[in-house]
């Protein structure tokens, strides 16, 4: 493997969807759906020589206890459509679209991603995600619900079908996923042999799927020790599948809070936490945890004293994605009450502490942030970062203007694009044509 001091640092720019990390009420916040927001975001990221711009996918409006969550009322337009517009206003930056492998049809997604790849001159990528959500399934044809334990079996079958389309194969039929390609080529050839494949998921099944097929894995940023363990685990799985340890890039998700110096950044981080904890967000967290509506909740008063709804299972934003996290309301509510009691916290104060505990954020002045990112790469916890600004679309500009020059001054980041395709930006070799059919 490349020596740590020589490893180039890779960056994706993530335009997040509807979530509590986005500062909707910030005076500089812009539209979440206007095409010009995505064009501005991608153009600035391209000025910063990012490998790619990365878009999530929204397949339904989110709800809690039967009501729409306010932060999710205006959900995301189709990512491939957005990136097609972005392709026309950019020249080099990669274009990664999330696509769900649980509910959609493989031929349709393969055709759309490949079309974007050809349209952009070889800059497209597919971020493969799975879902076991019956509300998402309801937006597709009847009978499409996939139990949680089966979703990665379907994902591998789905990927097999997508790769068959990209490779121009005749016919593939895997457990109900059927694609047929005509004898004469019906789709163009990818300028980068095939679009880049990214896999999002930290589960055991997700790690194996990434190690077997993907060019990059989108993961959470952990502590240094946990990050090193994750990185070594991915390397071990790559070797187990007969792939080089350099065949896949580990991209860690992170936000940033940038100040003129470290003290200024800490003050700004506190301001942003308070700005995120709106009354609507606090109320939705409490209602989600309890499984009970609290329309008159005073968010600056203590947590509700009543018991949660019997048998209630809060959503993943409350339970977290950790395998050992409690899944039912009772232990979660008990822990929240203990936290609130020990620090004399109101409902709003408790939610602020929850948001703080889940912060996946680097905080500091430009030099401090650059040094933190380099440390994480040198400690072999990741190969780069998926940078998510809190203010959209303008927040990415702060990073480009202030942090990118610091990375360049330290010789750890490109000063120009060396190639034209996303595969060249990432420096990942072409996968064997039959890799998805092994």
C-alpha positions in Angstrom: 0.0 0.0 0.0 1.0 3.6 -0.4 2.9 5.1 2.5 0.7 7.3 4.7 2.8 10.5 4.1 2.3 10.0 0.3 -1.3 9.2 0.2 -3.4 11.7 -1.7 -6.6 12.9 0.1 -9.9 12.4 -1.8 -12.9 14.6 -1.3 -16.6 14.2 -2.2 -19.0 17.2 -1.8 -22.3 16.0 -0.3 -25.5 18.0 -0.9 -27.5 16.5 2.0 -31.3 16.0 1.8 -33.7 16.8 4.5 -32.1 16.3 7.9 -31.5 18.1 11.3 -27.9 18.9 10.3 -28.9 21.3 7.6 -29.4 24.9 9.0 -32.7 25.7 7.3 -33.2 28.9 9.2 -29.7 30.3 8.6 -29.8 33.7 6.9 -27.5 32.3 4.1 -29.5 29.2 3.4 -30.8 28.8 -0.1 -33.3 26.5 -1.9 -33.1 22.8 -1.5 -34.9 22.1 -4.8 -33.9 24.8 -7.3 -31.6 23.5 -9.9 -29.4 26.5 -9.6 -28.6 25.5 -6.0 -27.1 22.2 -7.3 -25.3 23.9 -10.1 -23.7 26.4 -7.7 -22.8 23.7 -5.2 -21.1 21.5 -7.9 -19.4 24.4 -9.6 -17.8 25.6 -6.4 -16.8 22.1 -5.5 -15.2 21.7 -8.9 -13.2 24.9 -8.3 -12.0 23.1 -5.2 -11.0 20.1 -7.3 -13.3 17.6 -5.5 -13.4 14.1 -6.9 -17.2 14.2 -7.1 -20.5 15.8 -6.0 -22.6 13.3 -4.2 -26.4 13.4 -4.0 -28.8 11.5 -1.8 -32.2 10.1 -2.9 -35.6 10.7 -1.4 -38.3 8.1 -2.1 -40.9 9.3 0.4 -41.8 12.1 2.8 -40.7 11.0 6.3 -43.2 10.7 9.0 -43.4 10.0 12.7 -46.4 8.6 14.4 -48.4 9.1 11.3 -47.5 12.8 10.8 -45.1 14.4 8.4 -41.8 15.5 10.0 -41.5 19.2 9.3 -37.8 19.0 8.2 -38.9 16.6 5.5 -41.9 18.3 3.9 -40.0 19.4 0.7 -38.0 16.3 -0.1 -35.4 15.8 -2.8 -36.0 15.8 -6.6 -34.6 12.8 -8.5 -30.8 12.8 -8.2 -30.0 11.6 -11.7 -32.2 14.4 -13.2 -30.4 16.9 -11.0 -27.0 15.6 -11.9 -27.8 15.7 -15.6 -28.3 19.5 -15.2 -25.1 19.7 -13.2 -23.2 17.8 -15.9 -24.0 20.6 -18.4 -22.6 23.3 -16.1 -19.4 21.5 -15.0 -16.4 20.0 -16.8 -14.4 17.6 -14.6 -16.1 16.9 -11.3 -17.6 13.4 -10.8 -21.4 13.0 -10.4 -22.5 10.3 -8.0 -26.2 9.5 -7.7 -27.8 7.4 -4.9 -30.1 4.7 -6.2 -32.1 2.2 -4.1 -31.5 -1.4 -5.0 -34.5 -2.7 -3.0 -37.5 -1.2 -4.8 -36.5 0.1 -8.3 -35.9 -1.9 -11.5 -32.3 -2.7 -12.3 -32.6 -2.1 -16.1 -34.1 1.4 -15.6 -31.5 2.5 -13.1 -28.6 1.0 -15.1 -29.8 2.8 -18.2 -30.1 6.2 -16.4 -26.7 6.0 -14.7 -25.0 4.9 -17.9 -26.7 7.7 -19.8 -25.4 10.2 -17.3 -22.0 8.7 -17.6 -21.9 9.1 -21.4 -23.5 12.5 -21.2 -20.8 13.7 -18.8 -17.8 12.1 -20.5 -17.2 9.4 -17.9 -18.0 11.2 -14.7 -20.9 9.2 -13.3 -21.1 7.0 -10.2 -23.9 5.0 -8.5 -24.2 4.9 -4.7 -26.0 1.6 -4.0 -28.3 1.7 -0.9 -30.9 -0.7 0.4 -34.1 -0.3 2.3 -36.6 -2.4 4.2 -39.2 0.4 4.6 -42.8 -0.6 3.9 -43.7 3.1 3.3 -41.1 3.4 0.6 -42.3 0.0 -0.8 -45.8 1.5 -1.0 -44.6 4.0 -3.6 -43.6 1.2 -5.9 -45.6 -1.7 -7.3 -47.5 -4.0 -4.9 -45.5 -6.9 -3.4 -42.2 -5.1 -3.6 -41.6 -5.0 0.2 -38.3 -6.8 1.1 -37.8 -8.0 4.7 -34.7 -6.5 6.4 -32.8 -9.8 6.5 -33.2 -10.3 2.7 -32.3 -6.8 1.4 -28.6 -7.5 0.8 -29.4 -10.7 -1.1 -31.6 -8.6 -3.4 -28.9 -5.9 -3.6 -26.3 -8.4 -4.9 -28.8 -9.8 -7.4 -29.7 -6.3 -8.4 -26.1 -5.4 -8.9 -25.6 -8.5 -11.0 -28.4 -7.3 -13.3 -27.1 -3.7 -13.5 -23.6 -4.9 -14.3 -25.0 -7.1 -17.0 -26.7 -4.1 -18.6 -23.4 -2.1 -18.4 -21.4 -5.0 -19.9 -23.9 -5.5 -22.7 -24.8 -9.1 -21.8 -27.6 -11.0 -23.4 -29.9 -12.1 -20.5 -29.7 -12.4 -16.8 -32.3 -13.9 -14.5 -31.6 -14.0 -10.7 -34.3 -14.7 -8.2 -37.0 -12.6 -10.0 -34.7 -9.9 -11.3 -34.7 -10.3 -15.1 -32.9 -8.2 -17.7 -32.6 -8.9 -21.4 -30.2 -7.0 -23.7 -30.7 -7.2 -27.5 -28.1 -8.9 -29.6 -27.0 -5.6 -31.1 -25.7 -3.0 -28.6 -28.7 -1.0 -27.3 -26.7 1.2 -24.9 -23.5 3.2 -25.4 -20.2 2.1 -23.8 -19.0 3.9 -20.7 -16.1 6.3 -21.2 -14.6 4.9 -18.0 -15.3 1.2 -18.7 -18.2 1.3 -16.3 -19.6 3.9 -13.9 -18.0 4.1 -10.4 -19.8 2.0 -7.8 -20.1 3.3 -4.3 -21.8 1.3 -1.5 -23.3 3.0 1.6 -23.6 0.8 4.6 -21.7 -0.2 7.8 -23.3 -3.6 8.4 -21.4 -6.8 8.0 -23.4 -7.5 4.8 -22.8 -4.0 3.5 -19.0 -4.2 4.1 -18.8 -7.5 2.2 -20.8 -6.2 -0.7 -18.5 -3.2 -0.9 -15.4 -5.3 -0.6 -16.6 -7.6 -3.4 -17.8 -5.1 -5.9 -17.4 -1.4 -5.1 -14.9 1.3 -5.9 -15.6 3.2 -2.8 -17.6 2.8 0.5 -19.4 5.7 2.1 -19.2 5.3 5.9 -19.4 7.2 9.1 -16.3 8.9 10.6 -15.4 7.1 13.8 -12.9 7.5 16.5 -9.3 6.9 15.4 -9.3 3.4 17.0 -12.7 2.5 15.5 -11.7 3.9 12.2 -8.5 1.9 12.0 -10.4 -1.2 12.8 -13.0 -0.5 10.1 -10.2 0.2 7.6 -8.4 -3.1 8.4 -11.6 -5.0 8.2 -12.3 -3.7 4.7 -8.7 -4.5 3.6 -9.1 -8.1 5.0 -12.4 -8.5 3.1 -10.9 -7.1 -0.1 -8.1 -9.7 0.0 -10.6 -12.4 0.8 -12.4 -11.6 -2.5 -9.1 -11.6 -4.4 -8.9 -7.8 -4.8 -6.0 -5.5 -4.0 -6.2 -3.4 -0.8 -6.0 -0.3 -3.0 -9.0 -1.3 -5.1 -11.5 0.5 -2.9 -11.5 4.0 -1.3 -12.9 4.4 2.2 -14.8 7.7 2.3 -15.8 8.9 5.7 -18.7 11.2 6.1 -18.0 14.5 8.0 -19.3 17.9 8.6 -17.2 20.9 9.4 -17.5 24.1 11.5 -15.0 26.6 10.3 -13.9 29.7 12.2 -11.1 32.2 12.0 -9.4 30.2 14.7 -10.2 27.3 17.1 -12.0 29.4 19.7 -14.1 31.2 17.1 -15.0 27.8 15.5 -16.1 26.4 18.9 -18.4 29.4 19.4 -19.8 28.9 16.0 -20.4 25.2 16.7 -22.5 26.1 19.7 -24.5 28.6 17.7 -25.2 26.0 15.0 -26.4 23.4 17.6 -28.8 25.9 19.1 -30.0 26.9 15.6 -30.7 23.3 14.6 -32.8 22.5 17.8 -35.9 24.3 16.5 -39.2 23.7 18.4 -40.5 21.6 15.6 -37.4 19.4 15.6 -37.4 19.0 19.4 -41.1 18.1 19.4 -40.6 15.5 16.6 -37.7 13.9 18.5 -39.8 13.5 21.7 -42.9 12.3 19.8 -40.7 9.8 17.8 -39.1 8.4 21.0 -42.4 8.2 23.0 -44.7 7.1 20.2 -47.2 9.7 21.4 -48.2 13.1 20.0 -47.4 16.1 22.1 -48.9 19.1 20.2 -48.7 21.4 23.2 -45.2 20.4 24.3 -43.2 23.3 25.8 -39.7 22.5 24.5 -38.1 24.6 27.2 -39.8 22.5 30.0 -38.8 19.0 31.3 -39.4 15.9 29.3 -42.9 14.4 29.5 -43.5 12.4 32.6 -45.8 9.8 31.1 -44.6 6.4 29.9 -44.0 5.8 26.2 -46.5 3.9 24.1 -46.3 0.1 24.9 -44.3 -1.8 22.3 -43.4 1.4 20.4 -40.2 1.2 18.2 -38.7 4.6 17.4 -37.2 5.4 14.1 -33.5 5.0 13.3 -32.8 8.7 13.9 -33.6 8.0 17.6 -32.2 4.5 18.0 -29.0 5.2 15.9 -27.6 2.6 13.5 -25.3 0.9 15.9 -26.0 -2.9 16.1 -26.0 -2.8 19.9 -28.3 0.2 20.3 -31.7 -0.3 22.0 -34.6 -0.6 19.5 -37.6 -0.1 21.7 -38.9 3.0 23.4 -38.6 2.1 27.1 -34.8 1.9 27.5 -34.3 4.9 25.2 -36.7 7.1 27.2 -35.2 5.9 30.5 -31.7 6.9 29.2 -33.0 10.3 28.1 -34.5 11.0 31.5 -31.3 10.1 33.2 -29.4 12.4 31.0 -31.9 15.3 31.5 -32.0 14.7 35.3 -28.2 14.6 35.8 -27.7 17.9 33.9 -31.0 19.6 34.6 -31.9 19.8 30.9 -35.1 20.8 29.3 -36.5 18.9 26.3 -34.6 21.3 24.0 -31.4 21.0 26.1 -31.7 17.2 25.9 -32.1 17.2 22.1 -29.1 19.6 21.8 -27.0 17.1 23.8 -28.2 14.3 21.6 -27.3 16.2 18.5 -23.9 17.0 20.0 -23.2 13.4 20.9 -23.9 12.4 17.3 -21.8 15.2 15.8 -19.6 13.9 13.0 -17.8 17.1 12.7 -14.3 18.6 12.5 -14.1 22.0 14.2 -11.4 24.6 14.0 -9.7 27.2 11.8 -8.5 26.3 8.3 -5.2 24.9 9.5 -6.7 22.9 12.3 -9.3 21.3 10.0 -6.7 20.5 7.4 -4.4 18.9 10.0 -7.3 16.8 11.4 -8.3 15.5 8.0 -4.7 14.6 7.2 -4.3 12.9 10.5 -7.3 10.7 9.8 -5.9 9.6 6.5 -2.4 9.0 7.9 -3.8 6.9 10.7 -5.4 4.8 8.0 -9.0 5.3 9.1 -10.0 6.4 5.6 -8.8 7.5 2.2 -10.8 10.7 2.1 -14.0 12.4 3.2 -17.6 13.1 2.1 -17.8 16.8 3.1 -21.3 17.9 4.1 -21.8 21.7 4.7 -24.4 22.9 7.2 -25.5 25.8 5.0 -26.6 25.0 1.5 -25.7 25.7 -1.2 -23.1 28.3 -0.2 -21.4 26.4 2.7 -19.1 24.3 0.4 -17.4 27.6 -0.7 -16.1 28.2 2.9 -14.3 24.8 2.7 -12.9 25.4 -0.8 -11.6 28.9 -0.1 -10.1 28.2 3.3 -9.3 24.5 3.8 -8.4 23.3 0.3 -5.4 25.7 0.1 -4.1 24.4 3.4 -4.3 20.8 2.2 -2.5 21.8 -1.0 0.2 23.7 1.0 0.9 20.4 2.8 1.3 18.5 -0.5 -1.7 16.2 0.2 -4.2 17.4 -2.3 -4.2 18.0 -6.0 -3.5 21.4 -7.6 -5.3 20.4 -10.8 -7.3 17.5 -12.2 -5.0 14.9 -13.8 -7.7 13.1 -15.7 -11.2 13.6 -17.0 -13.2 10.7 -15.6 -14.3 9.9 -12.1 -12.3 6.7 -12.1 -9.2 8.7 -12.9 -9.9 11.1 -10.1 -10.2 8.3 -7.6 -7.3 6.3 -9.0 -9.1 3.0 -8.9 -8.4 0.3 -11.5 -11.1 -1.0 -13.8 -13.0 -3.9 -12.4 -13.0 -7.2 -14.4 -16.0 -7.3 -16.8 -17.4 -10.4 -15.0 -16.9 -9.1 -11.4 -20.6 -8.9 -10.7 -21.3 -12.4 -12.0 -18.8 -14.3 -9.9 
